Amino acid sequence: MNTEEQVAQHYTHGSLERTILAALTASGKDIDNLVASDLSALDEFHLGWRAATIAFGKDLGLEPHMHLLDIGCGIGGPARYLAETYECRVTGVDLTAELVEVAEALTDRCGLDDRISYHQASALALPFEDHSFDAASMIHVGMNIEDKAKLFAEAHRVLKPGMLFGVYDIMRARDMPLTYPMPWADTVETSFVETPETYRELLRAQGFEIEQAHSRRDLALTLSREMREKAAIDGPPPLGLHVIMGSAATQRLANLFEALQYGVIAPIEFIARR
């Protein structure tokens, strides 16, 4: 089994759509009349959650006429938010077939299928022609991809000249080992966390000019602390990342938050122009 197959297996749930719909029903949502915000507690599978997506969208400068490529779209949370908020078109790509299927089903239930489409494909071999998109983004994707030079080269290829590429990844802030499992990998074998300096060098080498850089560590620390304090009082909420990660969520998130707290990792955003 190659690395991409292992990564896809890691994110495959088996009955994810049914599990999500059951959780939505338990939380009082009408699954036949959903809006994108109904899903925000479980479909923002990254540090900073919806708040980070809001900031990311603003930095990308999206407008209604634009066509955004979302690389590593997962079940489509950011894609739905950005399409709804900025009235733009979004094409999502993900390696994991089940995530693509669930993204399509949830987007249809939210009435956004006329603005968003999804494709199962590798980020290292995007199935699009050169200069196809007005913007591109990836959120917490690079940790699973060793060949980031090829990843950035593909993003550069499909972007129109002068357009923006937004990267929001977990990056290494201190030279200390990570404790696994993590949300993106159960072992170091499929984990490729790099420093911000490496991202800068590789983006520039592929022809991008970095215009903005932001650490979202403080935001993630504040929100994760609030989330844990609330859960300690009220118990786990019906909607949350545990719905997607299942029984492994507790240990994965504990390891993640410990590494974040001790400054071993940080969620970093880069906005780069082609």
C-alpha positions as CSV (number, residue, x, y, z in Angstrom):
1,M,0.0,0.0,0.0
2,N,1.5,3.3,-1.1
3,T,1.4,6.5,1.0
4,E,-1.7,8.0,-0.8
5,E,-3.6,4.7,-0.2
6,Q,-2.6,4.8,3.5
7,V,-3.8,8.4,3.8
8,A,-7.1,7.7,2.1
9,Q,-7.6,4.7,4.4
10,H,-6.9,6.8,7.4
11,Y,-9.7,9.2,6.5
12,T,-12.2,6.5,5.4
13,H,-14.9,6.1,8.0
14,G,-17.2,3.5,6.3
15,S,-20.6,5.0,7.3
16,L,-19.7,8.7,7.6
17,E,-22.8,10.2,5.9
18,R,-25.2,8.1,8.0
19,T,-23.2,9.0,11.2
20,I,-23.3,12.7,10.4
21,L,-27.0,12.8,9.6
22,A,-27.8,10.9,12.9
23,A,-25.7,13.5,14.8
24,L,-27.5,16.4,13.0
25,T,-30.9,14.9,13.9
26,A,-29.9,14.4,17.5
27,S,-28.9,18.0,17.7
28,G,-32.3,19.1,16.5
29,K,-31.4,20.0,12.9
30,D,-33.8,19.3,10.0
31,I,-31.6,17.2,7.7
32,D,-34.0,17.8,4.8
33,N,-33.6,21.6,5.1
34,L,-30.0,22.3,6.0
35,V,-28.0,25.4,5.7
36,A,-24.2,25.4,5.7
37,S,-24.0,26.9,9.2
38,D,-25.8,23.9,10.6
39,L,-22.7,21.8,9.8
40,S,-20.0,24.2,11.1
41,A,-19.4,22.4,14.4
42,L,-18.3,19.2,12.6
43,D,-17.2,20.1,9.0
44,E,-14.3,22.5,9.9
45,F,-11.7,19.8,10.3
46,H,-8.8,22.1,11.2
47,L,-7.4,24.2,14.0
48,G,-9.3,27.5,14.5
49,W,-12.4,25.9,13.0
50,R,-14.9,28.3,11.5
51,A,-13.2,31.4,12.8
52,A,-10.0,30.4,10.9
53,T,-12.0,29.8,7.7
54,I,-13.6,33.2,8.0
55,A,-10.2,34.9,8.3
56,F,-8.8,32.7,5.5
57,G,-11.7,33.7,3.1
58,K,-11.1,37.4,3.7
59,D,-7.4,37.0,3.0
60,L,-8.1,35.2,-0.3
61,G,-10.1,38.3,-1.5
62,L,-12.8,36.2,-3.1
63,E,-15.5,37.8,-5.3
64,P,-18.7,36.4,-6.8
65,H,-17.3,36.0,-10.3
66,M,-14.3,33.9,-9.1
67,H,-13.8,30.1,-9.3
68,L,-11.9,28.7,-6.3
69,L,-10.1,25.4,-6.2
70,D,-10.2,23.8,-2.7
71,I,-7.4,21.2,-2.6
72,G,-8.0,18.6,0.1
73,C,-11.6,19.6,0.6
74,G,-12.7,16.9,3.0
75,I,-16.4,16.8,3.5
76,G,-16.7,20.4,2.1
77,G,-17.1,22.6,5.2
78,P,-14.9,25.5,4.0
79,A,-16.0,25.1,0.4
80,R,-19.7,25.5,1.5
81,Y,-18.9,28.5,3.7
82,L,-16.8,30.3,1.0
83,A,-19.3,29.6,-1.8
84,E,-22.2,30.8,0.3
85,T,-20.5,33.9,1.8
86,Y,-18.7,35.1,-1.4
87,E,-21.2,33.8,-3.9
88,C,-18.3,32.3,-5.9
89,R,-17.9,28.9,-7.5
90,V,-15.9,26.3,-5.8
91,T,-14.4,23.0,-7.1
92,G,-13.2,20.7,-4.3
93,V,-10.7,17.9,-4.7
94,D,-9.9,15.2,-2.2
95,L,-8.0,11.9,-2.2
96,T,-10.6,10.0,-0.1
97,A,-13.6,8.8,-2.1
98,E,-15.9,8.6,0.9
99,L,-15.2,12.2,1.9
100,V,-16.0,13.3,-1.7
101,E,-19.3,11.4,-1.6
102,V,-20.3,12.9,1.7
103,A,-19.3,16.4,0.6
104,E,-21.5,16.0,-2.4
105,A,-24.5,14.7,-0.3
106,L,-24.2,17.5,2.3
107,T,-23.7,20.2,-0.3
108,D,-26.9,19.0,-2.1
109,R,-28.8,19.1,1.2
110,C,-27.7,22.7,1.7
111,G,-28.8,23.7,-1.7
112,L,-25.3,24.7,-2.8
113,D,-24.7,22.0,-5.5
114,D,-25.2,24.7,-8.2
115,R,-22.1,26.5,-7.0
116,I,-19.9,23.6,-5.8
117,S,-18.5,20.5,-7.4
118,Y,-16.2,17.8,-6.1
119,H,-13.7,15.4,-7.6
120,Q,-11.8,12.4,-6.2
121,A,-8.1,13.0,-7.2
122,S,-4.6,13.4,-5.9
123,A,-3.3,16.9,-5.1
124,L,-0.1,15.8,-6.9
125,A,-2.0,15.2,-10.2
126,L,-4.9,17.7,-10.4
127,P,-7.3,16.8,-13.2
128,F,-7.6,20.3,-14.5
129,E,-6.1,22.2,-17.4
130,D,-3.5,25.0,-16.9
131,H,-4.8,28.4,-15.8
132,S,-8.2,27.1,-14.8
133,F,-8.9,28.9,-11.5
134,D,-9.1,32.4,-10.1
135,A,-7.9,31.3,-6.6
136,A,-6.7,28.1,-4.9
137,S,-6.7,27.0,-1.3
138,M,-5.6,24.1,0.9
139,I,-6.5,23.8,4.6
140,H,-4.6,21.2,6.8
141,V,-3.5,19.2,3.8
142,G,0.3,19.4,3.6
143,M,0.9,17.3,6.7
144,N,-0.1,14.3,4.6
145,I,2.0,15.1,1.6
146,E,5.8,14.6,1.5
147,D,6.4,16.0,-2.0
148,K,5.3,19.6,-1.3
149,A,7.3,20.9,-4.2
150,K,5.1,18.9,-6.6
151,L,2.0,20.0,-4.6
152,F,2.8,23.6,-5.0
153,A,3.8,23.1,-8.7
154,E,0.4,21.7,-9.4
155,A,-1.4,24.6,-7.6
156,H,0.8,27.0,-9.7
157,R,-0.1,25.2,-12.9
158,V,-3.9,25.4,-12.5
159,L,-4.0,29.0,-11.3
160,K,-4.4,31.9,-13.6
161,P,-1.4,34.3,-13.6
162,G,-1.5,36.9,-10.8
163,M,-4.0,34.9,-8.7
164,L,-3.8,33.9,-5.0
165,F,-3.0,30.6,-3.4
166,G,-3.9,30.3,0.3
167,V,-2.2,27.6,2.4
168,Y,-3.3,27.0,6.0
169,D,-1.4,24.0,7.5
170,I,-0.1,22.7,10.8
171,M,3.6,23.4,10.7
172,R,6.5,22.5,12.9
173,A,7.5,25.3,15.3
174,R,10.0,23.4,17.5
175,D,12.4,20.5,16.7
176,M,10.7,18.0,19.0
177,P,9.0,14.7,18.2
178,L,5.3,14.5,17.8
179,T,3.2,12.0,19.7
180,Y,0.9,9.9,17.6
181,P,-1.9,9.3,16.8
182,M,-2.7,12.8,15.4
183,P,-5.9,13.8,13.6
184,W,-4.1,13.5,10.2
185,A,-2.0,10.4,10.9
186,D,-1.8,7.4,13.3
187,T,2.0,7.1,12.8
188,V,4.9,9.1,11.5
189,E,4.8,7.0,8.3
190,T,2.2,9.2,6.7
191,S,3.0,12.5,8.6
192,F,5.1,15.1,6.9
193,V,5.0,18.2,9.1
194,E,7.4,20.9,7.9
195,T,8.6,24.3,9.2
196,P,7.2,27.6,7.9
197,E,10.6,28.2,6.5
198,T,10.4,25.1,4.3
199,Y,7.0,26.2,3.1
200,R,8.3,29.6,2.2
201,E,11.3,28.2,0.3
202,L,9.2,25.7,-1.7
203,L,6.4,28.1,-2.6
204,R,9.0,30.6,-3.9
205,A,10.8,27.9,-5.8
206,Q,7.6,27.1,-7.6
207,G,7.1,30.7,-8.6
208,F,4.9,32.1,-5.9
209,E,5.4,35.4,-4.1
210,I,4.3,35.3,-0.5
211,E,2.2,38.4,0.4
212,Q,0.8,37.5,3.9
213,A,1.7,35.1,6.7
214,H,-0.3,34.6,9.9
215,S,0.0,32.3,12.8
216,R,-3.4,31.2,14.1
217,R,-1.9,29.5,17.2
218,D,-3.4,31.9,19.7
219,L,-6.8,31.6,18.1
220,A,-6.6,27.8,18.2
221,L,-5.4,27.7,21.8
222,T,-8.3,30.0,22.9
223,L,-11.0,28.1,21.1
224,S,-9.7,24.6,22.1
225,R,-9.6,25.7,25.7
226,E,-13.1,27.0,25.6
227,M,-14.2,23.8,23.8
228,R,-12.7,21.5,26.5
229,E,-14.0,23.6,29.4
230,K,-17.5,23.4,28.0
231,A,-17.2,19.7,27.3
232,A,-16.0,19.1,30.9
233,I,-19.3,20.7,32.2
234,D,-21.8,19.6,29.6
235,G,-20.2,16.5,28.1
236,P,-19.4,16.0,24.5
237,P,-21.6,18.0,22.1
238,P,-23.8,16.1,19.6
239,L,-21.9,17.9,16.8
240,G,-18.1,18.0,16.8
241,L,-15.0,16.5,15.3
242,H,-15.6,13.3,17.3
243,V,-18.4,12.6,14.8
244,I,-15.9,12.3,12.0
245,M,-13.0,10.7,13.9
246,G,-15.1,8.3,16.0
247,S,-13.6,6.6,19.1
248,A,-10.1,7.7,18.1
249,A,-10.9,11.4,18.6
250,T,-10.1,11.6,22.3
251,Q,-6.5,10.5,22.0
252,R,-5.8,12.2,18.6
253,L,-7.1,15.6,19.9
254,A,-5.3,15.2,23.2
255,N,-2.0,14.7,21.4
256,L,-2.8,17.6,19.0
257,F,-3.6,20.1,21.8
258,E,-0.6,19.1,23.8
259,A,1.7,19.7,20.9
260,L,0.0,23.0,20.2
261,Q,0.2,24.1,23.9
262,Y,3.9,23.4,24.1
263,G,4.6,25.2,20.9
264,V,5.8,22.1,19.0
265,I,3.3,22.9,16.2
266,A,1.4,25.9,15.0
267,P,-1.3,26.5,12.4
268,I,0.2,28.9,9.9
269,E,-1.5,30.7,7.0
270,F,0.4,31.8,3.9
271,I,-1.2,33.8,1.1
272,A,1.0,33.6,-2.0
273,R,0.5,35.2,-5.5
274,R,1.2,33.3,-8.7
